[in-house]
Amino acid sequence: MKKLIFGLLFSLLLNNSLIAGTIGGERPDRSPSWVGSIVNRIEDIIIKRAKETYKAQKQVEKASSKKPWYGGKSEKQKLQKVLDSKENELKNCLSSKPSDSKSDYVKHIVKTREEAYDDSNRPNNEVIELTFSLENINTIIKKYEERVNRNPSNYDIAIEYYQTYLICLKCLIDMHNEFISSAANDYPRMIADNKDKISKQIKEIEKELPKKNDSENIEMLKNNKKYLETLLVALDEAKATLAVQKKWAEDNLPKLLERKATTETTLHTAELTKNVSGLVTGIKTKFESLQVSMPPLIMFKLDENRLKSK
Protein backbone atom coordinates (compact mmCIF):
# COMPACT_ATOMS: atom_id res chain seq x y z
CA MET A 1 0.00 0.00 0.00
CA LYS A 2 2.75 2.43 0.95
CA LYS A 3 4.50 1.61 -2.31
CA LEU A 4 1.40 2.65 -4.26
CA ILE A 5 0.92 5.87 -2.28
CA PHE A 6 4.53 6.94 -2.66
CA GLY A 7 4.42 5.93 -6.30
CA LEU A 8 1.41 8.16 -6.84
CA LEU A 9 3.04 11.02 -4.98
CA PHE A 10 6.28 10.75 -6.92
CA SER A 11 4.58 10.48 -10.29
CA LEU A 12 2.32 13.44 -9.51
CA LEU A 13 5.27 15.58 -8.57
CA LEU A 14 7.06 14.44 -11.68
CA ASN A 15 4.03 15.30 -13.82
CA ASN A 16 3.92 18.81 -12.44
CA SER A 17 7.68 19.07 -12.88
CA LEU A 18 7.18 18.35 -16.56
CA ILE A 19 4.56 21.07 -16.80
CA ALA A 20 6.36 23.68 -14.72
CA GLY A 21 9.81 22.79 -15.94
CA THR A 22 9.19 22.95 -19.66
CA ILE A 23 6.15 25.13 -20.36
CA GLY A 24 6.91 28.81 -20.36
CA GLY A 25 9.79 31.04 -21.32
CA GLU A 26 13.31 30.16 -20.35
CA ARG A 27 14.67 33.70 -20.54
CA PRO A 28 16.49 35.03 -17.46
CA ASP A 29 15.55 38.40 -15.99
CA ARG A 30 18.21 41.03 -16.72
CA SER A 31 16.65 43.79 -14.64
CA PRO A 32 19.33 45.32 -12.41
CA SER A 33 19.05 45.07 -8.65
CA TRP A 34 17.88 48.21 -6.88
CA VAL A 35 21.52 49.17 -6.39
CA GLY A 36 22.44 48.54 -10.04
CA SER A 37 19.34 50.34 -11.29
CA ILE A 38 20.73 53.62 -9.96
CA VAL A 39 23.41 53.43 -12.65
CA ASN A 40 21.70 51.29 -15.32
CA ARG A 41 17.95 50.96 -15.75
CA ILE A 42 16.69 48.08 -17.86
CA GLU A 43 15.71 50.41 -20.74
CA ASP A 44 19.27 51.77 -20.84
CA ILE A 45 20.61 48.21 -21.03
CA ILE A 46 18.12 47.40 -23.81
CA ILE A 47 19.20 50.45 -25.83
CA LYS A 48 22.85 49.45 -25.49
CA ARG A 49 22.11 45.88 -26.57
CA ALA A 50 19.89 47.05 -29.42
CA LYS A 51 22.61 49.31 -30.84
CA GLU A 52 25.11 46.43 -30.69
CA THR A 53 22.61 44.07 -32.34
CA TYR A 54 21.72 46.50 -35.11
CA LYS A 55 25.42 47.00 -35.88
CA ALA A 56 25.95 43.21 -35.96
CA GLN A 57 22.99 42.84 -38.33
CA LYS A 58 24.47 45.38 -40.75
CA GLN A 59 27.79 43.53 -40.66
CA VAL A 60 26.02 40.29 -41.61
CA GLU A 61 24.25 42.02 -44.51
CA LYS A 62 27.56 43.26 -45.90
CA ALA A 63 29.57 40.07 -45.23
CA SER A 64 30.64 37.63 -47.92
CA SER A 65 28.84 34.30 -48.11
CA LYS A 66 31.71 32.65 -49.95
CA LYS A 67 33.44 29.87 -48.04
CA PRO A 68 37.26 29.80 -47.96
CA TRP A 69 38.98 27.37 -50.34
CA TYR A 70 40.10 25.23 -47.37
CA GLY A 71 36.57 24.81 -46.13
CA GLY A 72 35.04 26.07 -42.90
CA LYS A 73 32.51 28.80 -42.33
CA SER A 74 32.12 31.86 -44.50
CA GLU A 75 32.47 35.37 -43.12
CA LYS A 76 28.66 35.72 -43.20
CA GLN A 77 28.15 32.49 -41.25
CA LYS A 78 30.61 33.54 -38.56
CA LEU A 79 29.02 36.95 -38.18
CA GLN A 80 25.54 35.40 -38.18
CA LYS A 81 26.50 33.36 -35.13
CA VAL A 82 27.53 36.58 -33.37
CA LEU A 83 24.27 38.23 -34.41
CA ASP A 84 22.20 35.30 -33.14
CA SER A 85 23.89 35.57 -29.76
CA LYS A 86 23.31 39.32 -29.56
CA GLU A 87 19.66 38.97 -30.61
CA ASN A 88 19.10 36.34 -27.93
CA GLU A 89 20.60 38.57 -25.26
CA LEU A 90 18.49 41.51 -26.46
CA LYS A 91 15.38 39.31 -26.12
CA ASN A 92 16.46 38.43 -22.58
CA CYS A 93 16.68 42.14 -21.76
CA LEU A 94 13.43 43.04 -23.50
CA SER A 95 11.54 40.34 -21.60
CA SER A 96 12.86 41.49 -18.21
CA LYS A 97 10.80 43.31 -15.60
CA PRO A 98 10.45 47.00 -16.62
CA SER A 99 11.96 49.57 -14.25
CA ASP A 100 8.76 51.47 -13.45
CA SER A 101 6.28 48.72 -14.15
CA LYS A 102 3.07 48.82 -12.17
CA SER A 103 2.38 45.25 -13.22
CA ASP A 104 2.15 42.47 -10.64
CA TYR A 105 3.26 39.87 -13.17
CA VAL A 106 6.40 37.96 -12.26
CA LYS A 107 8.35 35.45 -14.28
CA HIS A 108 8.74 32.22 -12.32
CA ILE A 109 12.12 30.70 -12.96
CA VAL A 110 12.81 27.15 -11.81
CA LYS A 111 16.51 26.54 -11.21
CA THR A 112 16.36 22.81 -10.53
CA ARG A 113 14.02 19.99 -11.49
CA GLU A 114 13.45 19.33 -7.79
CA GLU A 115 11.96 22.82 -7.41
CA ALA A 116 9.78 22.53 -10.49
CA TYR A 117 6.76 20.92 -8.82
CA ASP A 118 6.37 23.89 -6.49
CA ASP A 119 6.06 26.44 -9.30
CA SER A 120 2.49 27.07 -10.43
CA ASN A 121 2.63 30.02 -12.81
CA ARG A 122 5.55 29.20 -15.07
CA PRO A 123 3.33 28.13 -17.99
CA ASN A 124 2.61 31.86 -18.40
CA ASN A 125 6.23 32.97 -18.63
CA GLU A 126 6.26 33.53 -22.37
CA VAL A 127 3.09 35.64 -22.31
CA ILE A 128 4.49 37.68 -19.42
CA GLU A 129 7.75 38.11 -21.34
CA LEU A 130 5.85 39.46 -24.34
CA THR A 131 3.97 41.89 -22.11
CA PHE A 132 7.18 43.09 -20.47
CA SER A 133 8.75 43.53 -23.92
CA LEU A 134 5.86 45.70 -25.11
CA GLU A 135 6.14 47.80 -21.98
CA ASN A 136 9.93 48.16 -22.24
CA ILE A 137 9.78 49.21 -25.89
CA ASN A 138 7.11 51.77 -25.07
CA THR A 139 9.41 53.24 -22.39
CA ILE A 140 12.29 53.37 -24.88
CA ILE A 141 10.09 55.23 -27.37
CA LYS A 142 9.28 57.87 -24.75
CA LYS A 143 12.94 58.12 -23.76
CA TYR A 144 14.04 58.75 -27.35
CA GLU A 145 11.24 61.23 -27.98
CA GLU A 146 12.50 63.28 -25.05
CA ARG A 147 16.03 63.24 -26.52
CA VAL A 148 14.79 64.20 -29.99
CA ASN A 149 12.65 67.02 -28.60
CA ARG A 150 15.67 68.40 -26.78
CA ASN A 151 17.75 68.16 -29.97
CA PRO A 152 15.27 68.45 -32.88
CA SER A 153 17.99 69.01 -35.47
CA ASN A 154 20.24 66.18 -34.31
CA TYR A 155 20.24 63.70 -37.16
CA ASP A 156 22.24 61.03 -35.32
CA ILE A 157 19.82 60.79 -32.38
CA ALA A 158 16.80 60.48 -34.69
CA ILE A 159 18.47 57.75 -36.76
CA GLU A 160 19.59 55.87 -33.64
CA TYR A 161 16.00 56.06 -32.39
CA TYR A 162 14.69 54.34 -35.51
CA GLN A 163 17.48 51.76 -35.57
CA THR A 164 16.85 50.83 -31.93
CA TYR A 165 13.10 50.68 -32.45
CA LEU A 166 13.49 48.55 -35.57
CA ILE A 167 15.77 45.90 -34.03
CA CYS A 168 13.56 45.71 -30.92
CA LEU A 169 10.51 45.19 -33.16
CA LYS A 170 12.31 42.38 -34.98
CA CYS A 171 13.07 40.59 -31.70
CA LEU A 172 9.52 41.14 -30.44
CA ILE A 173 8.08 39.64 -33.64
CA ASP A 174 10.39 36.63 -33.26
CA MET A 175 9.21 36.14 -29.67
CA HIS A 176 5.56 36.35 -30.73
CA ASN A 177 6.14 33.72 -33.41
CA GLU A 178 7.97 31.47 -30.96
CA PHE A 179 5.10 31.61 -28.49
CA ILE A 180 2.43 31.08 -31.14
CA SER A 181 4.31 28.01 -32.37
CA SER A 182 4.68 26.62 -28.84
CA ALA A 183 1.03 27.32 -28.05
CA ALA A 184 -0.03 25.50 -31.21
CA ASN A 185 2.26 22.49 -30.88
CA ASP A 186 4.35 21.95 -27.74
CA TYR A 187 2.06 23.03 -24.91
CA PRO A 188 -1.13 21.22 -26.02
CA ARG A 189 0.88 18.04 -26.53
CA MET A 190 2.40 18.32 -23.06
CA ILE A 191 -1.01 18.96 -21.51
CA ALA A 192 -2.41 15.93 -23.34
CA ASP A 193 0.51 13.76 -22.19
CA ASN A 194 -0.03 14.76 -18.58
CA LYS A 195 -3.76 14.17 -18.82
CA ASP A 196 -3.03 10.70 -20.14
CA LYS A 197 -0.65 9.93 -17.28
CA ILE A 198 -3.08 11.21 -14.65
CA SER A 199 -5.95 9.21 -16.19
CA LYS A 200 -3.85 6.06 -15.96
CA GLN A 201 -3.12 6.79 -12.30
CA ILE A 202 -6.85 7.17 -11.62
CA LYS A 203 -7.47 3.77 -13.21
CA GLU A 204 -4.72 2.28 -11.06
CA ILE A 205 -6.42 3.59 -7.93
CA GLU A 206 -9.79 2.23 -9.11
CA LYS A 207 -8.19 -1.21 -9.47
CA GLU A 208 -6.69 -1.04 -5.99
CA LEU A 209 -9.77 0.20 -4.15
CA PRO A 210 -11.81 -3.08 -4.24
CA LYS A 211 -8.81 -4.95 -2.85
CA LYS A 212 -8.52 -2.84 0.31
CA ASN A 213 -10.22 -3.48 3.63
CA ASP A 214 -8.46 -0.88 5.77
CA SER A 215 -10.69 2.21 6.00
CA GLU A 216 -7.76 4.60 6.36
CA ASN A 217 -6.09 3.33 3.19
CA ILE A 218 -9.40 3.37 1.31
CA GLU A 219 -10.03 6.97 2.34
CA MET A 220 -6.53 7.95 1.30
CA LEU A 221 -6.95 6.38 -2.12
CA LYS A 222 -10.31 8.08 -2.59
CA ASN A 223 -8.80 11.46 -1.68
CA ASN A 224 -5.95 10.92 -4.12
CA LYS A 225 -8.41 9.98 -6.84
CA LYS A 226 -10.49 13.06 -6.15
CA TYR A 227 -7.43 15.27 -6.30
CA LEU A 228 -6.24 13.68 -9.54
CA GLU A 229 -9.64 14.47 -11.02
CA THR A 230 -9.23 18.13 -10.03
CA LEU A 231 -5.88 18.12 -11.82
CA LEU A 232 -7.59 16.90 -14.99
CA VAL A 233 -10.02 19.82 -14.75
CA ALA A 234 -7.10 22.21 -14.20
CA LEU A 235 -5.37 20.89 -17.31
CA ASP A 236 -8.52 21.39 -19.38
CA GLU A 237 -8.74 24.96 -18.11
CA ALA A 238 -5.06 25.48 -18.93
CA LYS A 239 -5.68 24.31 -22.49
CA ALA A 240 -8.60 26.73 -22.88
CA THR A 241 -6.57 29.62 -21.42
CA LEU A 242 -3.68 28.77 -23.72
CA ALA A 243 -5.97 29.23 -26.73
CA VAL A 244 -6.90 32.74 -25.52
CA GLN A 245 -3.22 33.60 -25.00
CA LYS A 246 -2.35 32.33 -28.48
CA LYS A 247 -5.07 34.51 -30.06
CA TRP A 248 -3.78 37.52 -28.09
CA ALA A 249 -0.31 37.02 -29.58
CA GLU A 250 -1.72 36.39 -33.07
CA ASP A 251 -3.71 39.64 -32.90
CA ASN A 252 -0.56 41.58 -32.00
CA LEU A 253 1.53 40.15 -34.81
CA PRO A 254 0.02 41.93 -37.88
CA LYS A 255 0.37 45.31 -36.17
CA LEU A 256 4.00 44.61 -35.30
CA LEU A 257 4.80 43.48 -38.84
CA GLU A 258 3.18 46.60 -40.28
CA ARG A 259 5.22 48.84 -37.96
CA LYS A 260 8.41 47.00 -38.85
CA ALA A 261 7.82 47.48 -42.60
CA THR A 262 7.00 51.17 -42.15
CA THR A 263 10.02 51.72 -39.92
CA GLU A 264 12.37 50.04 -42.40
CA THR A 265 11.12 52.25 -45.24
CA THR A 266 11.27 55.46 -43.23
CA LEU A 267 14.73 54.69 -41.86
CA HIS A 268 16.07 53.87 -45.31
CA THR A 269 14.68 57.12 -46.71
CA ALA A 270 16.11 59.17 -43.84
CA GLU A 271 19.54 57.57 -44.21
CA LEU A 272 19.58 58.40 -47.93
CA THR A 273 18.23 61.95 -47.74
CA LYS A 274 19.64 62.96 -44.34
CA ASN A 275 16.21 64.47 -43.74
CA VAL A 276 14.77 63.83 -40.28
CA SER A 277 11.80 66.15 -40.67
CA GLY A 278 8.82 64.41 -39.08
CA LEU A 279 10.88 61.27 -38.56
CA VAL A 280 9.66 60.56 -35.03
CA THR A 281 6.08 61.71 -35.47
CA GLY A 282 3.45 59.09 -34.78
CA ILE A 283 5.56 56.21 -33.47
CA LYS A 284 4.42 56.66 -29.88
CA THR A 285 0.70 56.81 -30.74
CA LYS A 286 0.86 53.85 -33.08
CA PHE A 287 2.88 51.64 -30.75
CA GLU A 288 0.71 52.40 -27.73
CA SER A 289 -2.25 50.92 -29.61
CA LEU A 290 -0.60 47.54 -28.94
CA GLN A 291 -1.01 47.97 -25.20
CA VAL A 292 -4.00 45.64 -25.06
CA SER A 293 -5.29 43.86 -22.00
CA MET A 294 -3.19 41.00 -20.70
CA PRO A 295 -4.71 37.63 -21.56
CA PRO A 296 -5.78 35.46 -18.61
CA LEU A 297 -3.01 33.55 -16.87
CA ILE A 298 -2.95 29.80 -16.44
CA MET A 299 -3.28 28.88 -12.78
CA PHE A 300 -2.04 25.36 -12.09
CA LYS A 301 -1.00 24.51 -8.55
CA LEU A 302 -0.17 21.15 -7.09
CA ASP A 303 -0.95 21.05 -3.38
CA GLU A 304 1.59 18.55 -2.10
CA ASN A 305 0.10 18.58 1.42
CA ARG A 306 -3.10 17.01 0.11
CA LEU A 307 -1.13 13.96 -1.00
CA LYS A 308 0.86 13.38 2.16
CA SER A 309 0.01 10.44 4.35
CA LYS A 310 -1.01 11.34 7.89
Secondary structure by P-SEA (a helix, b strand, c coil): caaaaaaaaaaaaaaaaaaaaccccccccccccccccccccaaaaaaaaaaaaaaaaaaaaaccccccccccccaaaaaaaaaaaaaaaaaaaaacccccccccbbbbbbcccccccccccccaaaaaaaaaaaaaaaaaaaaaaaaaaaccccaaaaaaaaaaaaaaaaaaaaaaaaaaaaaaccaaaaaaaaaaaaaaaaaaaaaaccccccaaaaaaaaaaaaaaaaaaaaaaaaaaaaaaaaaaaaaaaaaaaaaaaaaaaaaaaaaaacccccccccaaaaaacccccccbbbbbbbcccccccc
